[in-house]
Amino acid sequence: MKTILEALYRGQINPDEIIVPSQPEYRSISQQVSAQTVHWRERLGEEVFRELEEYFDLCDSASSMHVEAAFLHGFRLGANLLIEVMSNREKLVPNAASSMPL
């Protein structure tokens, strides 16, 4: 069995590809987006709609960059929290210096 670290190193962990929001309204909203997309394509015509899609692609790129930065920040925050907790465990657990692992 591979470790998480090995899978991460080999590029086998891609949370952005497997995460599906758990809110019950997600599927309904996704269907509404699809329906609105068809509506606006018909209303605007292919050329104008293509320009609008380019705009939305730019918005998606900016949003993706923000989500990535938020993920990295959250991961670093969590890792630093673990470091802080483990570096102060002697103060929290009696006999933490003993050979008993936590």
N, C-alpha and C positions, 0 to 999 in steps of 0.2 A: 504494500500500500504506500502510495506516495504521500509525502507530507505536504501541508499547505505551502510551505516555503518552496519546495521543489516545484509544485504546480505553478506557483506565482512566477518563479524564475523562468519556467518554460513557456510562459504566456498562456497557460491553460485556464486561468481564472480571469473571466471577463464579466464582472458584475453588471456592467451597463447593457450587456446582451441578454441577461437572464432575469433581470428584475422586472416584475410586473406589479404596479401599485395594487395594494390590497383593498382600497376603498371600494365599496359596492357600486358607486356611481361611475367608476372608471370606464367600464365597457360602454355604458350609455353615452358618456361624453365622447368617447372615441367614435362611436357610431354617428353622433351628431356632427363631429368634425368632418367625417367622410361625406355625409350628406351635404353639408355646407360647401365643401370643396367642389362637389359636382355642381351644385347650384351656381357658385361663383364662376366656375369655368364656362358654364353655359351663358351666364349673364355678361361676362366680360369679353369672351372670345379668346381664342388660343394665344394670340400674341400678347395681349395685355395680361392675361392670366400667367403666362410664362414670366413676365417681368415681376409680377406679384410673387410668384414662386421663388424667384431669385432673391427678392427682399426677405421672404420668410426663411430661406436658406441662410442668409446672413444673420438673422435673428437667432436661428437654431445654433449656428456656430458660436455666437456670443454666449448663449445660454449654456451650451455644452462646456465652454471654457469656465464659466462660473461654477457649474456643477462639479467639474474636475477640481477646481481650486477648493471648493467646500469639502469635497471628499478628502483631499490631501490634508487640509487643515484639521478636519475631524479625526483623521487617522493619527496625525502627529499629536494632537491633543490627547487622544486616548493612550498612545504610547507613553507620552510624558507623564500622564496620570499614573500609569503602571510603574514607571520608574520612580516617581515620587513615593508611591505607596510602598514599594519594595525597599526603597532606601531608608524608610523610616519604620520598618517592621519591628525592629528591636524595641522601639518605644511602645508598640501596640501589642506585641505578643510576648508574654513572659518566657524567658529561656529561648528566645529566637536564635541565639548564638549556638545553641546545642545542635547536635547532628540530626535532629528531627526535621525533615523537609516539610515545607508548607505547600 
